[in-house]
Structures are given as structure tokens and as C-alpha cells.
Amino acid sequence: MAALGNGVPDLLAGFRGEWFVLEVKDGTKSPSERKLTPLEEEFINSCPAPVYVVKSVGEALQAIGAIR
């Protein structure tokens, strides 16, 4: 979804009948290099659904409840 621009998060994932919005950051980069952009922050703050910022596949799976 990031190709839509304007800070739209990277992924919309469906799992067990629920939808999850995920912004993916590269966990191998330094914290300063994986900061949210101003447009991402604006989108996240205005989104009525929670947006999960994840740095790995494991974090994404945890965010959607696929693993603990």
C-alpha cells in the first residue's frame, strides 16, 4: 500500500477475519534511519484503526496475533 504515497502504511493484512495495518521498518538499520516520516506520523495519528510499526516478520506475526 505504500505505493499510494502520502504516508500510507506498507501493508494491510487479514488474519482470522480481522484486518491489520502495518508499517514496516528495516530492523537492521539504526533507530534514526527507521524513524517514521512526517507523512507516516500524520497518517498513523489520523487513522481510526491501530497501525502497528514492525521491524521483523516475527513482530508482524505478533502484531496480528499469529504468534505470541
PDB file of N, CA, C and O in Angstrom, chain B, residues numbered from 101:
ATOM      1  N   MET B 101       0.809  -1.192   0.000  1.00  0.00           N
ATOM      2  CA  MET B 101       0.000   0.000   0.000  1.00  0.00           C
ATOM      3  C   MET B 101       0.855   1.259   0.000  1.00  0.00           C
ATOM      4  O   MET B 101       0.358   2.335  -0.335  1.00  0.00           O
ATOM      5  N   ALA B 102       2.114   1.153   0.363  1.00  0.00           N
ATOM      6  CA  ALA B 102       2.978   2.325   0.451  1.00  0.00           C
ATOM      7  C   ALA B 102       3.064   3.070  -0.881  1.00  0.00           C
ATOM      8  O   ALA B 102       3.295   4.279  -0.906  1.00  0.00           O
ATOM      9  N   ALA B 103       2.879   2.352  -1.980  1.00  0.00           N
ATOM     10  CA  ALA B 103       2.939   2.985  -3.300  1.00  0.00           C
ATOM     11  C   ALA B 103       1.845   4.041  -3.477  1.00  0.00           C
ATOM     12  O   ALA B 103       1.926   4.875  -4.379  1.00  0.00           O
ATOM     13  N   LEU B 104       0.834   4.006  -2.625  1.00  0.00           N
ATOM     14  CA  LEU B 104      -0.217   5.021  -2.674  1.00  0.00           C
ATOM     15  C   LEU B 104       0.304   6.396  -2.248  1.00  0.00           C
ATOM     16  O   LEU B 104      -0.286   7.426  -2.575  1.00  0.00           O
ATOM     17  N   GLY B 105       1.424   6.392  -1.511  1.00  0.00           N
ATOM     18  CA  GLY B 105       2.031   7.650  -1.067  1.00  0.00           C
ATOM     19  C   GLY B 105       1.298   8.291   0.085  1.00  0.00           C
ATOM     20  O   GLY B 105       0.424   7.671   0.689  1.00  0.00           O
ATOM     21  N   ASN B 106       1.643   9.521   0.397  1.00  0.00           N
ATOM     22  CA  ASN B 106       1.010  10.313   1.452  1.00  0.00           C
ATOM     23  C   ASN B 106       1.070   9.660   2.819  1.00  0.00           C
ATOM     24  O   ASN B 106       0.175   9.869   3.638  1.00  0.00           O
ATOM     25  N   GLY B 107       2.118   8.863   3.089  1.00  0.00           N
ATOM     26  CA  GLY B 107       2.286   8.262   4.400  1.00  0.00           C
ATOM     27  C   GLY B 107       1.474   7.013   4.636  1.00  0.00           C
ATOM     28  O   GLY B 107       1.445   6.496   5.753  1.00  0.00           O
ATOM     29  N   VAL B 108       0.805   6.510   3.597  1.00  0.00           N
ATOM     30  CA  VAL B 108       0.006   5.287   3.744  1.00  0.00           C
ATOM     31  C   VAL B 108       0.950   4.148   4.142  1.00  0.00           C
ATOM     32  O   VAL B 108       2.001   3.977   3.524  1.00  0.00           O
ATOM     33  N   PRO B 109       0.586   3.366   5.170  1.00  0.00           N
ATOM     34  CA  PRO B 109       1.453   2.269   5.627  1.00  0.00           C
ATOM     35  C   PRO B 109       1.699   1.223   4.547  1.00  0.00           C
ATOM     36  O   PRO B 109       1.057   1.215   3.497  1.00  0.00           O
ATOM     37  N   ASP B 110       2.652   0.342   4.842  1.00  0.00           N
ATOM     38  CA  ASP B 110       3.104  -0.635   3.861  1.00  0.00           C
ATOM     39  C   ASP B 110       2.120  -1.766   3.597  1.00  0.00           C
ATOM     40  O   ASP B 110       1.928  -2.169   2.450  1.00  0.00           O
ATOM     41  N   LEU B 111       1.497  -2.277   4.651  1.00  0.00           N
ATOM     42  CA  LEU B 111       0.704  -3.494   4.493  1.00  0.00           C
ATOM     43  C   LEU B 111      -0.674  -3.408   5.124  1.00  0.00           C
ATOM     44  O   LEU B 111      -0.868  -2.763   6.155  1.00  0.00           O
ATOM     45  N   LEU B 112      -1.620  -4.067   4.488  1.00  0.00           N
ATOM     46  CA  LEU B 112      -2.933  -4.329   5.059  1.00  0.00           C
ATOM     47  C   LEU B 112      -3.033  -5.850   5.084  1.00  0.00           C
ATOM     48  O   LEU B 112      -3.093  -6.492   4.035  1.00  0.00           O
ATOM     49  N   ALA B 113      -3.052  -6.424   6.291  1.00  0.00           N
ATOM     50  CA  ALA B 113      -3.038  -7.881   6.427  1.00  0.00           C
ATOM     51  C   ALA B 113      -4.339  -8.359   7.038  1.00  0.00           C
ATOM     52  O   ALA B 113      -4.851  -7.771   7.990  1.00  0.00           O
ATOM     53  N   GLY B 114      -4.865  -9.433   6.476  1.00  0.00           N
ATOM     54  CA  GLY B 114      -6.045 -10.064   7.039  1.00  0.00           C
ATOM     55  C   GLY B 114      -5.651 -11.350   7.737  1.00  0.00           C
ATOM     56  O   GLY B 114      -4.867 -12.139   7.209  1.00  0.00           O
ATOM     57  N   PHE B 115      -6.206 -11.563   8.946  1.00  0.00           N
ATOM     58  CA  PHE B 115      -5.915 -12.782   9.689  1.00  0.00           C
ATOM     59  C   PHE B 115      -7.099 -13.116  10.576  1.00  0.00           C
ATOM     60  O   PHE B 115      -7.507 -12.316  11.418  1.00  0.00           O
ATOM     61  N   ARG B 116      -7.640 -14.297  10.380  1.00  0.00           N
ATOM     62  CA  ARG B 116      -8.767 -14.795  11.171  1.00  0.00           C
ATOM     63  C   ARG B 116      -9.932 -13.805  11.231  1.00  0.00           C
ATOM     64  O   ARG B 116     -10.508 -13.555  12.290  1.00  0.00           O
ATOM     65  N   GLY B 117     -10.255 -13.259  10.078  1.00  0.00           N
ATOM     66  CA  GLY B 117     -11.409 -12.376   9.974  1.00  0.00           C
ATOM     67  C   GLY B 117     -11.193 -10.952  10.436  1.00  0.00           C
ATOM     68  O   GLY B 117     -12.147 -10.176  10.497  1.00  0.00           O
ATOM     69  N   GLU B 118      -9.965 -10.586  10.762  1.00  0.00           N
ATOM     70  CA  GLU B 118      -9.654  -9.211  11.178  1.00  0.00           C
ATOM     71  C   GLU B 118      -8.633  -8.612  10.215  1.00  0.00           C
ATOM     72  O   GLU B 118      -7.859  -9.320   9.571  1.00  0.00           O
ATOM     73  N   TRP B 119      -8.659  -7.276  10.140  1.00  0.00           N
ATOM     74  CA  TRP B 119      -7.711  -6.539   9.302  1.00  0.00           C
ATOM     75  C   TRP B 119      -6.708  -5.820  10.190  1.00  0.00           C
ATOM     76  O   TRP B 119      -7.053  -5.328  11.264  1.00  0.00           O
ATOM     77  N   PHE B 120      -5.458  -5.765   9.731  1.00  0.00           N
ATOM     78  CA  PHE B 120      -4.381  -5.125  10.471  1.00  0.00           C
ATOM     79  C   PHE B 120      -3.594  -4.226   9.529  1.00  0.00           C
ATOM     80  O   PHE B 120      -3.288  -4.609   8.400  1.00  0.00           O
ATOM     81  N   VAL B 121      -3.274  -3.044   9.998  1.00  0.00           N
ATOM     82  CA  VAL B 121      -2.487  -2.083   9.221  1.00  0.00           C
ATOM     83  C   VAL B 121      -1.073  -2.099   9.788  1.00  0.00           C
ATOM     84  O   VAL B 121      -0.875  -1.901  10.987  1.00  0.00           O
ATOM     85  N   LEU B 122      -0.085  -2.336   8.914  1.00  0.00           N
ATOM     86  CA  LEU B 122       1.298  -2.478   9.354  1.00  0.00           C
ATOM     87  C   LEU B 122       2.222  -1.529   8.597  1.00  0.00           C
ATOM     88  O   LEU B 122       2.170  -1.438   7.371  1.00  0.00           O
ATOM     89  N   GLU B 123       3.058  -0.836   9.338  1.00  0.00           N
ATOM     90  CA  GLU B 123       4.144  -0.035   8.764  1.00  0.00           C
ATOM     91  C   GLU B 123       5.422  -0.814   9.059  1.00  0.00           C
ATOM     92  O   GLU B 123       5.729  -1.096  10.217  1.00  0.00           O
ATOM     93  N   VAL B 124       6.160  -1.156   8.017  1.00  0.00           N
ATOM     94  CA  VAL B 124       7.355  -1.978   8.165  1.00  0.00           C
ATOM     95  C   VAL B 124       8.601  -1.103   8.108  1.00  0.00           C
ATOM     96  O   VAL B 124       8.791  -0.327   7.171  1.00  0.00           O
ATOM     97  N   LYS B 125       9.439  -1.241   9.120  1.00  0.00           N
ATOM     98  CA  LYS B 125      10.728  -0.552   9.157  1.00  0.00           C
ATOM     99  C   LYS B 125      11.827  -1.605   9.172  1.00  0.00           C
ATOM    100  O   LYS B 125      11.638  -2.689   9.722  1.00  0.00           O
ATOM    101  N   ASP B 126      12.958  -1.301   8.581  1.00  0.00           N
ATOM    102  CA  ASP B 126      14.082  -2.227   8.490  1.00  0.00           C
ATOM    103  C   ASP B 126      14.786  -2.324   9.841  1.00  0.00           C
ATOM    104  O   ASP B 126      15.452  -1.382  10.271  1.00  0.00           O
ATOM    105  N   GLY B 127      14.634  -3.460  10.501  1.00  0.00           N
ATOM    106  CA  GLY B 127      15.223  -3.660  11.824  1.00  0.00           C
ATOM    107  C   GLY B 127      16.733  -3.710  11.831  1.00  0.00           C
ATOM    108  O   GLY B 127      17.340  -3.641  12.900  1.00  0.00           O
ATOM    109  N   THR B 128      17.366  -3.827  10.666  1.00  0.00           N
ATOM    110  CA  THR B 128      18.824  -3.849  10.615  1.00  0.00           C
ATOM    111  C   THR B 128      19.413  -2.441  10.592  1.00  0.00           C
ATOM    112  O   THR B 128      20.619  -2.271  10.770  1.00  0.00           O
ATOM    113  N   LYS B 129      18.577  -1.440  10.375  1.00  0.00           N
ATOM    114  CA  LYS B 129      19.046  -0.053  10.331  1.00  0.00           C
ATOM    115  C   LYS B 129      19.047   0.546  11.734  1.00  0.00           C
ATOM    116  O   LYS B 129      18.388   0.039  12.642  1.00  0.00           O
ATOM    117  N   SER B 130      19.788   1.620  11.890  1.00  0.00           N
ATOM    118  CA  SER B 130      19.825   2.303  13.189  1.00  0.00           C
ATOM    119  C   SER B 130      18.460   2.933  13.466  1.00  0.00           C
ATOM    120  O   SER B 130      17.704   3.213  12.536  1.00  0.00           O
ATOM    121  N   PRO B 131      18.145   3.156  14.742  1.00  0.00           N
ATOM    122  CA  PRO B 131      16.852   3.766  15.063  1.00  0.00           C
ATOM    123  C   PRO B 131      16.590   5.078  14.323  1.00  0.00           C
ATOM    124  O   PRO B 131      15.453   5.348  13.934  1.00  0.00           O
ATOM    125  N   SER B 132      17.615   5.886  14.126  1.00  0.00           N
ATOM    126  CA  SER B 132      17.401   7.158  13.427  1.00  0.00           C
ATOM    127  C   SER B 132      17.057   6.945  11.954  1.00  0.00           C
ATOM    128  O   SER B 132      16.371   7.770  11.350  1.00  0.00           O
ATOM    129  N   GLU B 133      17.532   5.840  11.375  1.00  0.00           N
ATOM    130  CA  GLU B 133      17.252   5.547   9.970  1.00  0.00           C
ATOM    131  C   GLU B 133      15.885   4.908   9.757  1.00  0.00           C
ATOM    132  O   GLU B 133      15.403   4.846   8.627  1.00  0.00           O
ATOM    133  N   ARG B 134      15.260   4.436  10.823  1.00  0.00           N
ATOM    134  CA  ARG B 134      13.936   3.817  10.667  1.00  0.00           C
ATOM    135  C   ARG B 134      12.823   4.646  11.307  1.00  0.00           C
ATOM    136  O   ARG B 134      11.740   4.140  11.599  1.00  0.00           O
ATOM    137  N   LYS B 135      13.114   5.928  11.516  1.00  0.00           N
ATOM    138  CA  LYS B 135      12.093   6.829  12.039  1.00  0.00           C
ATOM    139  C   LYS B 135      10.932   6.953  11.052  1.00  0.00           C
ATOM    140  O   LYS B 135      11.104   6.836   9.839  1.00  0.00           O
ATOM    141  N   LEU B 136       9.758   7.193  11.607  1.00  0.00           N
ATOM    142  CA  LEU B 136       8.606   7.468  10.746  1.00  0.00           C
ATOM    143  C   LEU B 136       8.800   8.809  10.055  1.00  0.00           C
ATOM    144  O   LEU B 136       9.344   9.745  10.641  1.00  0.00           O
ATOM    145  N   THR B 137       8.358   8.897   8.823  1.00  0.00           N
ATOM    146  CA  THR B 137       8.392  10.174   8.129  1.00  0.00           C
ATOM    147  C   THR B 137       7.252  11.039   8.673  1.00  0.00           C
ATOM    148  O   THR B 137       6.316  10.514   9.278  1.00  0.00           O
ATOM    149  N   PRO B 138       7.319  12.347   8.468  1.00  0.00           N
ATOM    150  CA  PRO B 138       6.205  13.191   8.916  1.00  0.00           C
ATOM    151  C   PRO B 138       4.856  12.757   8.337  1.00  0.00           C
ATOM    152  O   PRO B 138       3.845  12.794   9.039  1.00  0.00           O
ATOM    153  N   LEU B 139       4.829  12.344   7.063  1.00  0.00           N
ATOM    154  CA  LEU B 139       3.573  11.882   6.471  1.00  0.00           C
ATOM    155  C   LEU B 139       3.090  10.581   7.106  1.00  0.00           C
ATOM    156  O   LEU B 139       1.889  10.394   7.298  1.00  0.00           O
ATOM    157  N   GLU B 140       4.021   9.677   7.434  1.00  0.00           N
ATOM    158  CA  GLU B 140       3.631   8.437   8.114  1.00  0.00           C
ATOM    159  C   GLU B 140       3.048   8.744   9.490  1.00  0.00           C
ATOM    160  O   GLU B 140       2.026   8.178   9.878  1.00  0.00           O
ATOM    161  N   GLU B 141       3.698   9.636  10.220  1.00  0.00           N
ATOM    162  CA  GLU B 141       3.193  10.022  11.541  1.00  0.00           C
ATOM    163  C   GLU B 141       1.796  10.626  11.434  1.00  0.00           C
ATOM    164  O   GLU B 141       0.911  10.310  12.229  1.00  0.00           O
ATOM    165  N   GLU B 142       1.610  11.490  10.454  1.00  0.00           N
ATOM    166  CA  GLU B 142       0.309  12.128  10.260  1.00  0.00           C
ATOM    167  C   GLU B 142      -0.769  11.086   9.947  1.00  0.00           C
ATOM    168  O   GLU B 142      -1.873  11.141  10.489  1.00  0.00           O
ATOM    169  N   PHE B 143      -0.438  10.141   9.070  1.00  0.00           N
ATOM    170  CA  PHE B 143      -1.406   9.099   8.723  1.00  0.00           C
ATOM    171  C   PHE B 143      -1.753   8.271   9.957  1.00  0.00           C
ATOM    172  O   PHE B 143      -2.928   8.042  10.243  1.00  0.00           O
ATOM    173  N   ILE B 144      -0.732   7.823  10.685  1.00  0.00           N
ATOM    174  CA  ILE B 144      -0.950   6.992  11.864  1.00  0.00           C
ATOM    175  C   ILE B 144      -1.802   7.722  12.900  1.00  0.00           C
ATOM    176  O   ILE B 144      -2.699   7.127  13.498  1.00  0.00           O
ATOM    177  N   ASN B 145      -1.526   8.997  13.112  1.00  0.00           N
ATOM    178  CA  ASN B 145      -2.286   9.772  14.103  1.00  0.00           C
ATOM    179  C   ASN B 145      -3.728  10.021  13.690  1.00  0.00           C
ATOM    180  O   ASN B 145      -4.588  10.244  14.542  1.00  0.00           O
ATOM    181  N   SER B 146      -3.998   9.985  12.400  1.00  0.00           N
ATOM    182  CA  SER B 146      -5.363  10.251  11.937  1.00  0.00           C
ATOM    183  C   SER B 146      -6.142   8.981  11.586  1.00  0.00           C
ATOM    184  O   SER B 146      -7.340   9.043  11.310  1.00  0.00           O
ATOM    185  N   CYS B 147      -5.464   7.834  11.597  1.00  0.00           N
ATOM    186  CA  CYS B 147      -6.105   6.579  11.211  1.00  0.00           C
ATOM    187  C   CYS B 147      -7.026   6.096  12.333  1.00  0.00           C
ATOM    188  O   CYS B 147      -6.605   6.040  13.488  1.00  0.00           O
ATOM    189  N   PRO B 148      -8.271   5.750  12.014  1.00  0.00           N
ATOM    190  CA  PRO B 148      -9.180   5.272  13.055  1.00  0.00           C
ATOM    191  C   PRO B 148      -8.827   3.870  13.567  1.00  0.00           C
ATOM    192  O   PRO B 148      -9.268   3.475  14.646  1.00  0.00           O
ATOM    193  N   ALA B 149      -8.037   3.126  12.796  1.00  0.00           N
ATOM    194  CA  ALA B 149      -7.606   1.790  13.211  1.00  0.00           C
ATOM    195  C   ALA B 149      -6.184   1.859  13.747  1.00  0.00           C
ATOM    196  O   ALA B 149      -5.425   2.752  13.371  1.00  0.00           O
ATOM    197  N   PRO B 150      -5.816   0.932  14.615  1.00  0.00           N
ATOM    198  CA  PRO B 150      -4.420   0.916  15.069  1.00  0.00           C
ATOM    199  C   PRO B 150      -3.481   0.609  13.913  1.00  0.00           C
ATOM    200  O   PRO B 150      -3.803  -0.194  13.037  1.00  0.00           O
ATOM    201  N   VAL B 151      -2.329   1.246  13.914  1.00  0.00           N
ATOM    202  CA  VAL B 151      -1.290   0.957  12.926  1.00  0.00           C
ATOM    203  C   VAL B 151      -0.096   0.424  13.711  1.00  0.00           C
ATOM    204  O   VAL B 151       0.419   1.094  14.606  1.00  0.00           O
ATOM    205  N   TYR B 152       0.335  -0.777  13.370  1.00  0.00           N
ATOM    206  CA  TYR B 152       1.451  -1.411  14.060  1.00  0.00           C
ATOM    207  C   TYR B 152       2.735  -1.147  13.285  1.00  0.00           C
ATOM    208  O   TYR B 152       2.811  -1.420  12.087  1.00  0.00           O
ATOM    209  N   VAL B 153       3.745  -0.616  13.971  1.00  0.00           N
ATOM    210  CA  VAL B 153       5.051  -0.398  13.359  1.00  0.00           C
ATOM    211  C   VAL B 153       5.911  -1.590  13.747  1.00  0.00           C
ATOM    212  O   VAL B 153       6.163  -1.827  14.928  1.00  0.00           O
ATOM    213  N   VAL B 154       6.360  -2.339  12.742  1.00  0.00           N
ATOM    214  CA  VAL B 154       7.095  -3.575  12.992  1.00  0.00           C
ATOM    215  C   VAL B 154       8.452  -3.532  12.308  1.00  0.00           C
ATOM    216  O   VAL B 154       8.639  -2.852  11.299  1.00  0.00           O
ATOM    217  N   LYS B 155       9.416  -4.291  12.894  1.00  0.00           N
ATOM    218  CA  LYS B 155      10.769  -4.312  12.362  1.00  0.00           C
ATOM    219  C   LYS B 155      11.202  -5.691  11.868  1.00  0.00           C
ATOM    220  O   LYS B 155      12.334  -5.866  11.418  1.00  0.00           O
ATOM    221  N   SER B 156      10.298  -6.669  11.952  1.00  0.00           N
ATOM    222  CA  SER B 156      10.652  -8.020  11.518  1.00  0.00           C
ATOM    223  C   SER B 156       9.379  -8.810  11.224  1.00  0.00           C
ATOM    224  O   SER B 156       8.272  -8.398  11.568  1.00  0.00           O
ATOM    225  N   VAL B 157       9.574  -9.950  10.581  1.00  0.00           N
ATOM    226  CA  VAL B 157       8.446 -10.838  10.314  1.00  0.00           C
ATOM    227  C   VAL B 157       7.836 -11.294  11.630  1.00  0.00           C
ATOM    228  O   VAL B 157       6.614 -11.366  11.761  1.00  0.00           O
ATOM    229  N   GLY B 158       8.691 -11.604  12.610  1.00  0.00           N
ATOM    230  CA  GLY B 158       8.202 -12.036  13.913  1.00  0.00           C
ATOM    231  C   GLY B 158       7.330 -10.985  14.581  1.00  0.00           C
ATOM    232  O   GLY B 158       6.280 -11.309  15.136  1.00  0.00           O
ATOM    233  N   GLU B 159       7.759  -9.726  14.530  1.00  0.00           N
ATOM    234  CA  GLU B 159       6.958  -8.642  15.104  1.00  0.00           C
ATOM    235  C   GLU B 159       5.628  -8.504  14.376  1.00  0.00           C
ATOM    236  O   GLU B 159       4.600  -8.247  15.002  1.00  0.00           O
ATOM    237  N   ALA B 160       5.642  -8.673  13.066  1.00  0.00           N
ATOM    238  CA  ALA B 160       4.397  -8.579  12.294  1.00  0.00           C
ATOM    239  C   ALA B 160       3.453  -9.707  12.682  1.00  0.00           C
ATOM    240  O   ALA B 160       2.255  -9.476  12.850  1.00  0.00           O
ATOM    241  N   LEU B 161       3.968 -10.913  12.828  1.00  0.00           N
ATOM    242  CA  LEU B 161       3.140 -12.045  13.221  1.00  0.00           C
ATOM    243  C   LEU B 161       2.568 -11.850  14.628  1.00  0.00           C
ATOM    244  O   LEU B 161       1.423 -12.217  14.895  1.00  0.00           O
ATOM    245  N   GLN B 162       3.368 -11.272  15.519  1.00  0.00           N
ATOM    246  CA  GLN B 162       2.870 -10.963  16.866  1.00  0.00           C
ATOM    247  C   GLN B 162       1.781  -9.911  16.808  1.00  0.00           C
ATOM    248  O   GLN B 162       0.767 -10.029  17.497  1.00  0.00           O
ATOM    249  N   ALA B 163       1.975  -8.888  15.998  1.00  0.00           N
ATOM    250  CA  ALA B 163       1.009  -7.791  15.909  1.00  0.00           C
ATOM    251  C   ALA B 163      -0.363  -8.279  15.467  1.00  0.00           C
ATOM    252  O   ALA B 163      -1.383  -7.770  15.930  1.00  0.00           O
ATOM    253  N   ILE B 164      -0.394  -9.268  14.570  1.00  0.00           N
ATOM    254  CA  ILE B 164      -1.680  -9.750  14.083  1.00  0.00           C
ATOM    255  C   ILE B 164      -2.223 -10.909  14.908  1.00  0.00           C
ATOM    256  O   ILE B 164      -3.331 -11.387  14.668  1.00  0.00           O
ATOM    257  N   GLY B 165      -1.435 -11.357  15.882  1.00  0.00           N
ATOM    258  CA  GLY B 165      -1.882 -12.431  16.758  1.00  0.00           C
ATOM    259  C   GLY B 165      -1.641 -13.830  16.246  1.00  0.00           C
ATOM    260  O   GLY B 165      -2.246 -14.786  16.730  1.00  0.00           O
ATOM    261  N   ALA B 166      -0.753 -13.959  15.259  1.00  0.00           N
ATOM    262  CA  ALA B 166      -0.466 -15.278  14.700  1.00  0.00           C
ATOM    263  C   ALA B 166       0.502 -16.064  15.583  1.00  0.00           C
ATOM    264  O   ALA B 166       0.487 -17.295  15.574  1.00  0.00           O
ATOM    265  N   ILE B 167       1.343 -15.361  16.347  1.00  0.00           N
ATOM    266  CA  ILE B 167       2.247 -15.989  17.327  1.00  0.00           C
ATOM    267  C   ILE B 167       2.258 -15.128  18.570  1.00  0.00           C
ATOM    268  O   ILE B 167       1.869 -13.961  18.534  1.00  0.00           O
ATOM    269  N   ARG B 168       2.700 -15.703  19.655  1.00  0.00           N
ATOM    270  CA  ARG B 168       2.789 -14.958  20.934  1.00  0.00           C
ATOM    271  C   ARG B 168       4.186 -14.528  21.226  1.00  0.00           C
ATOM    272  O   ARG B 168       4.436 -13.896  22.253  1.00  0.00           O
TER     273      ARG B 168
END
